[in-house]
Amino acid sequence: MADTLTLFTSIGLSEQKAKETLKNEALSCALKDAVTRAQHIHGPSGVDKAMGTLLYSMASRLKDTKRLAFLSESIALRKICTELQLAAALDFVKGHPQDPINQKEFEEACGVGVVITPEQIEDAVESVIKKHKEQLLKERYHFNMGLLMGEARSALKWADGKVIKNEVDMQVLHLLGPKTEADLEKKKISKGLLIEDVDFFVFVFGNTGENYKTEGYVVTPNTMALIKKHLEISGGQIRTRFPPEPNGILHIGHAKAINFNFGYAKANNGICFLRYDDTNPEKEEEKYFTAIKDMVEWLGYKPYAITHASDNFQQLYELAVELIRKGHAYVCHQKGEELKGHNVPSSPWRDRPIEESLVLFERMKKGVFAEGEATLRMKMVMEDGKMDPVAYRIKYTAHHRTGDEWYENLCQVYMRSSYYWLCNALDVYCPVQWEYGRLNLTYTVVSKRKIIKLVETGVVRDWDDPRLFTLTALRRRGFPPEAINNFCARVGVTVSQTTTEPHLLESCVREVLNDAAPRAMAVLEPLKVTITNLPEKSWLNVSVPDFPANEAKGSHTVPFTRTIFIEQSDFREVMEKGYKRLTPEQPVGLRHAGYVISVQKVIKVRFKGKVVELEVNCCSSDTAEKPKAFIHWVSEPLVCEVRLYDRLFLHKHPEDPSEVPNGFLSDINPNSLQVISSALVDTSVKGAKVFDKFQFERVGYFSLDPDSTTDKLVFNRTLTLKEDPGKI
């Protein structure tokens, strides 16, 4: 062990990295073999850090170990000198599983001996910039520089990427000059996620028919024939699927999956299927099927077709029988709980005769066994070392589509390696399965089980309670689908799980609503104001622009009468330093009305001292001294209900026992919902439809709730106008 540790550190690995490598027996053996072969060529001290890095990278990524010697020698002989060449070499051997390897084809595919000069890089970049010069001058630094990099790399496949980037940066700077303030502003994303629009989309999904180049993909003698047959059927078209379980409502994490599955297909002129994974009838309800489809379409995507796992129950059963016949599955009578903690399969039924498992599996189908008495297990060790995963179990629950035809319940194959193993064990076409990290947000929970608990305990009303981060809840709160898609685009694709702050999503929402939500005026805590120098029946129609920054987009009119209402917080009886709104000594302007008002009398409730009304005079803003502030107001308003939302949990990670020892239900924010039953809003919103969105001037963004009636509108506050500096 000590000798191997020394060997690994001698090629440039840190001691910690070397020790971690030793824990992985397969990687350790492969790396030791690779380094030993390189040392046979260069001597014990002839393997430098650069070569050692390539050997480690090769050993950790190579799946077909029979190519280890060939690739080790190619690196040792300095035919493979860069990560780019190594990636090409790994792709080549993966695509040529049969012996012998054609040395000439290999070297051409890997750029062996190719030298790229600085002059070639300069000329290639200059040509690409010339091609896009007009658009570059128009968009300046908002132009997708990744496009320039990509085209230059295509022209010079084996050039050093860093050198190309430096050349692109230098030539762009020469063309455009230094960045201006406008260049530094973020470019708004107004469309849903399309792969070609997102320059930080780091995954390369590859071309159709190149399944075998995917990390972890297992090539069998029949792989190429199966891929060829698939391409004949699909015509080389990109085909993806979004496969949700219909046992709950989709949440923000599913929005990421929807965007990647549908967006990738759409960007490549492909198709995407909505495939319900309806294999657990105990938890499935029709409302979930409907809600899932609604949310996919709400985000702007239309499935090519809607399919169900249950469409294929008979075929899946026949494949399970074939798996048994091939010796890859068996009927087991041992419960999973009895085997917990075992690192390898240890079921006493693992080696039972194939014919016996076939008979028992047929009896499972006919309902001879009790629930939990028998399962069908696949003979494989999971990546985490756990026992053979269950493929079928018995559940005596009627299926919503197939009734009681099937007593066996199909179980899911979650991990990519398990999926590949199953396809290859059955010798069927194996699609590529891409994995990316789950998207989590702080101050919330998205687990179906925990949301059900919140509903059952009355903490929230239902799955669409606006304090949750389910998609139906976000829609009800007023989050536009474009904003959710933009958020997914900005988060991008990561392999590891990511935990994101809600304010990043909220920023995307504000960007969209600022351009899309027409203005209105609403007063949440009204204070009556009587303008004494106007006649009793005075009535003026005031024009209010829907979008003050662009008045060409339309306007609406609101009445202005002798009695108006302002926010209580916009008046103070005692002047305070820095306060710019209405006081007995300080006038204030009324937005859009063209008037400035001054306090003449303050009317209070007797004995309590609470201000209930102001009597004021008004004068034209054209003749009055310019006031320090302008406030919003309403006149002849509609009475409405307004619901103000805050985060549902007090702590960032309510599921973390170290933060919340007593569980997530003990962490509920008591102020997460405030209901104002008698707010006032101007009459311009009278004809609004459910989910219509408005910006109530100086108050926030609001959306019309489904609880609204003809007698009383109900508005949900989507967000405040600016992020609360008090929030984390």
ChimeraX attribute file (.defattr): number of C-alpha atoms within 10 A of each C-alpha:
attribute: neighborCount
match mode: 1-to-1
recipient: residues
	/A:1	8
	/A:2	8
	/A:3	7
	/A:4	16
	/A:5	20
	/A:6	13
	/A:7	18
	/A:8	24
	/A:9	17
	/A:10	20
	/A:11	22
	/A:12	18
	/A:13	19
	/A:14	13
	/A:15	14
	/A:16	11
	/A:17	13
	/A:18	20
	/A:19	18
	/A:20	11
	/A:21	20
	/A:22	19
	/A:23	10
	/A:24	10
	/A:25	10
	/A:26	13
	/A:27	17
	/A:28	22
	/A:29	14
	/A:30	20
	/A:31	26
	/A:32	19
	/A:33	17
	/A:34	24
	/A:35	24
	/A:36	17
	/A:37	18
	/A:38	24
	/A:39	16
	/A:40	13
	/A:41	13
	/A:42	14
	/A:43	11
	/A:44	14
	/A:45	9
	/A:46	15
	/A:47	22
	/A:48	12
	/A:49	14
	/A:50	12
	/A:51	23
	/A:52	23
	/A:53	17
	/A:54	20
	/A:55	27
	/A:56	23
	/A:57	15
	/A:58	23
	/A:59	24
	/A:60	15
	/A:61	13
	/A:62	20
	/A:63	18
	/A:64	13
	/A:65	12
	/A:66	10
	/A:67	16
	/A:68	20
	/A:69	14
	/A:70	14
	/A:71	23
	/A:72	25
	/A:73	20
	/A:74	18
	/A:75	21
	/A:76	24
	/A:77	14
	/A:78	13
	/A:79	18
	/A:80	25
	/A:81	19
	/A:82	19
	/A:83	14
	/A:84	16
	/A:85	21
	/A:86	21
	/A:87	15
	/A:88	18
	/A:89	21
	/A:90	20
	/A:91	19
	/A:92	18
	/A:93	20
	/A:94	21
	/A:95	15
	/A:96	15
	/A:97	16
	/A:98	9
	/A:99	8
	/A:100	7
	/A:101	14
	/A:102	9
	/A:103	9
	/A:104	10
	/A:105	10
	/A:106	16
	/A:107	19
	/A:108	11
	/A:109	14
	/A:110	25
	/A:111	19
	/A:112	17
	/A:113	12
	/A:114	13
	/A:115	10
	/A:116	13
	/A:117	9
	/A:118	13
	/A:119	8
	/A:120	14
	/A:121	22
	/A:122	16
	/A:123	12
	/A:124	22
	/A:125	25
	/A:126	18
	/A:127	15
	/A:128	18
	/A:129	22
	/A:130	11
	/A:131	12
	/A:132	13
	/A:133	16
	/A:134	11
	/A:135	11
	/A:136	19
	/A:137	13
	/A:138	10
	/A:139	13
	/A:140	21
	/A:141	21
	/A:142	15
	/A:143	16
	/A:144	15
	/A:145	17
	/A:146	14
	/A:147	15
	/A:148	24
	/A:149	20
	/A:150	16
	/A:151	16
	/A:152	25
	/A:153	19
	/A:154	12
	/A:155	14
	/A:156	17
	/A:157	17
	/A:158	17
	/A:159	22
	/A:160	15
	/A:161	16
	/A:162	10
	/A:163	13
	/A:164	22
	/A:165	20
	/A:166	11
	/A:167	20
	/A:168	24
	/A:169	16
	/A:170	12
	/A:171	16
	/A:172	22
	/A:173	14
	/A:174	10
	/A:175	14
	/A:176	13
	/A:177	12
	/A:178	11
	/A:179	11
	/A:180	11
	/A:181	7
	/A:182	11
	/A:183	14
	/A:184	10
	/A:185	10
	/A:186	8
	/A:187	12
	/A:188	11
	/A:189	19
	/A:190	13
	/A:191	13
	/A:192	21
	/A:193	27
	/A:194	20
	/A:195	20
	/A:196	14
	/A:197	14
	/A:198	16
	/A:199	14
	/A:200	14
	/A:201	16
	/A:202	11
	/A:203	13
	/A:204	7
	/A:205	12
	/A:206	11
	/A:207	11
	/A:208	17
	/A:209	18
	/A:210	14
	/A:211	21
	/A:212	22
	/A:213	19
	/A:214	16
	/A:215	15
	/A:216	15
	/A:217	20
	/A:218	19
	/A:219	20
	/A:220	14
	/A:221	10
	/A:222	12
	/A:223	18
	/A:224	17
	/A:225	12
	/A:226	17
	/A:227	20
	/A:228	13
	/A:229	13
	/A:230	17
	/A:231	14
	/A:232	11
	/A:233	10
	/A:234	11
	/A:235	10
	/A:236	14
	/A:237	17
	/A:238	18
	/A:239	20
	/A:240	23
	/A:241	22
	/A:242	21
	/A:243	18
	/A:244	19
	/A:245	21
	/A:246	24
	/A:247	21
	/A:248	22
	/A:249	24
	/A:250	25
	/A:251	24
	/A:252	23
	/A:253	18
	/A:254	20
	/A:255	22
	/A:256	24
	/A:257	20
	/A:258	25
	/A:259	26
	/A:260	24
	/A:261	21
	/A:262	27
	/A:263	26
	/A:264	22
	/A:265	21
	/A:266	21
	/A:267	15
	/A:268	14
	/A:269	11
	/A:270	16
	/A:271	21
	/A:272	23
	/A:273	19
	/A:274	23
	/A:275	21
	/A:276	21
	/A:277	20
	/A:278	25
	/A:279	21
	/A:280	18
	/A:281	18
	/A:282	13
	/A:283	12
	/A:284	18
	/A:285	14
	/A:286	10
	/A:287	12
	/A:288	17
	/A:289	18
	/A:290	12
	/A:291	17
	/A:292	24
	/A:293	17
	/A:294	16
	/A:295	22
	/A:296	22
	/A:297	13
	/A:298	16
	/A:299	19
	/A:300	16
	/A:301	18
	/A:302	18
	/A:303	17
	/A:304	15
	/A:305	11
	/A:306	14
	/A:307	17
	/A:308	16
	/A:309	15
	/A:310	20
	/A:311	14
	/A:312	11
	/A:313	18
	/A:314	11
	/A:315	11
	/A:316	14
	/A:317	18
	/A:318	12
	/A:319	14
	/A:320	24
	/A:321	21
	/A:322	16
	/A:323	21
	/A:324	24
	/A:325	16
	/A:326	12
	/A:327	19
	/A:328	19
	/A:329	27
	/A:330	31
	/A:331	28
	/A:332	23
	/A:333	15
	/A:334	16
	/A:335	13
	/A:336	15
	/A:337	7
	/A:338	9
	/A:339	15
	/A:340	10
	/A:341	10
	/A:342	11
	/A:343	13
	/A:344	15
	/A:345	17
	/A:346	12
	/A:347	17
	/A:348	10
	/A:349	14
	/A:350	19
	/A:351	13
	/A:352	14
	/A:353	14
	/A:354	19
	/A:355	13
	/A:356	12
	/A:357	23
	/A:358	20
	/A:359	12
	/A:360	20
	/A:361	23
	/A:362	14
	/A:363	14
	/A:364	24
	/A:365	18
	/A:366	13
	/A:367	16
	/A:368	14
	/A:369	16
	/A:370	11
	/A:371	15
	/A:372	13
	/A:373	14
	/A:374	22
	/A:375	26
	/A:376	26
	/A:377	24
	/A:378	25
	/A:379	20
	/A:380	18
	/A:381	15
	/A:382	16
	/A:383	10
	/A:384	8
	/A:385	13
	/A:386	16
	/A:387	22
	/A:388	21
	/A:389	22
	/A:390	20
	/A:391	19
	/A:392	23
	/A:393	21
	/A:394	22
	/A:395	21
	/A:396	15
	/A:397	15
	/A:398	15
	/A:399	20
	/A:400	14
	/A:401	12
	/A:402	11
	/A:403	11
	/A:404	13
	/A:405	13
	/A:406	22
	/A:407	22
	/A:408	28
	/A:409	21
	/A:410	24
	/A:411	15
	/A:412	14
	/A:413	14
	/A:414	9
	/A:415	13
	/A:416	16
	/A:417	15
	/A:418	17
	/A:419	17
	/A:420	20
	/A:421	17
	/A:422	19
	/A:423	14
	/A:424	18
	/A:425	15
	/A:426	15
	/A:427	15
	/A:428	14
	/A:429	18
	/A:430	22
	/A:431	18
	/A:432	22
	/A:433	16
	/A:434	12
	/A:435	12
	/A:436	16
	/A:437	14
	/A:438	16
	/A:439	21
	/A:440	18
	/A:441	20
	/A:442	17
	/A:443	21
	/A:444	22
	/A:445	22
	/A:446	17
	/A:447	11
	/A:448	16
	/A:449	10
	/A:450	14
	/A:451	22
	/A:452	15
	/A:453	14
	/A:454	20
	/A:455	14
	/A:456	12
	/A:457	11
	/A:458	10
	/A:459	16
	/A:460	19
	/A:461	13
	/A:462	16
	/A:463	22
	/A:464	18
	/A:465	18
	/A:466	30
	/A:467	22
	/A:468	24
	/A:469	24
	/A:470	26
	/A:471	29
	/A:472	25
	/A:473	21
	/A:474	21
	/A:475	22
	/A:476	24
	/A:477	30
	/A:478	27
	/A:479	28
	/A:480	22
	/A:481	22
	/A:482	21
	/A:483	24
	/A:484	26
	/A:485	27
	/A:486	25
	/A:487	23
	/A:488	24
	/A:489	25
	/A:490	18
	/A:491	17
	/A:492	18
	/A:493	21
	/A:494	15
	/A:495	11
	/A:496	11
	/A:497	11
	/A:498	15
	/A:499	13
	/A:500	14
	/A:501	14
	/A:502	16
	/A:503	15
	/A:504	13
	/A:505	21
	/A:506	19
	/A:507	15
	/A:508	23
	/A:509	23
	/A:510	23
	/A:511	15
	/A:512	20
	/A:513	23
	/A:514	16
	/A:515	11
	/A:516	15
	/A:517	19
	/A:518	23
	/A:519	23
	/A:520	23
	/A:521	24
	/A:522	30
	/A:523	24
	/A:524	19
	/A:525	14
	/A:526	21
	/A:527	19
	/A:528	19
	/A:529	23
	/A:530	21
	/A:531	21
	/A:532	15
	/A:533	12
	/A:534	16
	/A:535	10
	/A:536	12
	/A:537	9
	/A:538	11
	/A:539	14
	/A:540	13
	/A:541	12
	/A:542	14
	/A:543	13
	/A:544	20
	/A:545	19
	/A:546	22
	/A:547	19
	/A:548	13
	/A:549	10
	/A:550	10
	/A:551	11
	/A:552	10
	/A:553	11
	/A:554	12
	/A:555	15
	/A:556	16
	/A:557	15
	/A:558	21
	/A:559	19
	/A:560	17
	/A:561	19
	/A:562	19
	/A:563	19
	/A:564	18
	/A:565	24
	/A:566	23
	/A:567	18
	/A:568	16
	/A:569	11
	/A:570	18
	/A:571	21
	/A:572	16
	/A:573	12
	/A:574	10
	/A:575	15
	/A:576	9
	/A:577	6
	/A:578	6
	/A:579	15
	/A:580	18
	/A:581	19
	/A:582	24
	/A:583	19
	/A:584	17
	/A:585	11
	/A:586	18
	/A:587	24
	/A:588	24
	/A:589	25
	/A:590	20
	/A:591	16
	/A:592	15
	/A:593	19
	/A:594	13
	/A:595	18
	/A:596	25
	/A:597	22
	/A:598	20
	/A:599	22
	/A:600	14
	/A:601	13
	/A:602	16
	/A:603	14
	/A:604	13
	/A:605	10
	/A:606	8
	/A:607	6
	/A:608	7
	/A:609	9
	/A:610	11
	/A:611	17
	/A:612	14
	/A:613	18
	/A:614	23
	/A:615	18
	/A:616	21
	/A:617	19
	/A:618	21
	/A:619	16
	/A:620	13
	/A:621	17
	/A:622	10
	/A:623	9
	/A:624	14
	/A:625	11
	/A:626	13
	/A:627	17
	/A:628	13
	/A:629	17
	/A:630	19
	/A:631	17
	/A:632	21
	/A:633	25
	/A:634	26
	/A:635	23
	/A:636	17
	/A:637	21
	/A:638	20
	/A:639	19
	/A:640	19
	/A:641	22
	/A:642	25
	/A:643	19
	/A:644	21
	/A:645	19
	/A:646	17
	/A:647	21
	/A:648	22
	/A:649	22
	/A:650	19
	/A:651	18
	/A:652	16
	/A:653	19
	/A:654	24
	/A:655	20
	/A:656	13
	/A:657	11
	/A:658	10
	/A:659	14
	/A:660	17
	/A:661	12
	/A:662	13
	/A:663	13
	/A:664	21
	/A:665	16
	/A:666	12
	/A:667	19
	/A:668	17
	/A:669	15
	/A:670	13
	/A:671	13
	/A:672	14
	/A:673	16
	/A:674	12
	/A:675	14
	/A:676	16
	/A:677	14
	/A:678	16
	/A:679	20
	/A:680	26
	/A:681	26
	/A:682	21
	/A:683	20
	/A:684	19
	/A:685	19
	/A:686	13
	/A:687	9
	/A:688	13
	/A:689	14
	/A:690	17
	/A:691	19
	/A:692	17
	/A:693	27
	/A:694	26
	/A:695	26
	/A:696	22
	/A:697	18
	/A:698	16
	/A:699	17
	/A:700	16
	/A:701	28
	/A:702	27
	/A:703	26
	/A:704	24
	/A:705	25
	/A:706	14
	/A:707	11
	/A:708	15
	/A:709	9
	/A:710	7
	/A:711	8
	/A:712	15
	/A:713	22
	/A:714	23
	/A:715	30
	/A:716	23
	/A:717	25
	/A:718	30
	/A:719	25
	/A:720	18
	/A:721	16
	/A:722	13
	/A:723	13
	/A:724	10
	/A:725	6
	/A:726	5
	/A:727	7
	/A:728	9
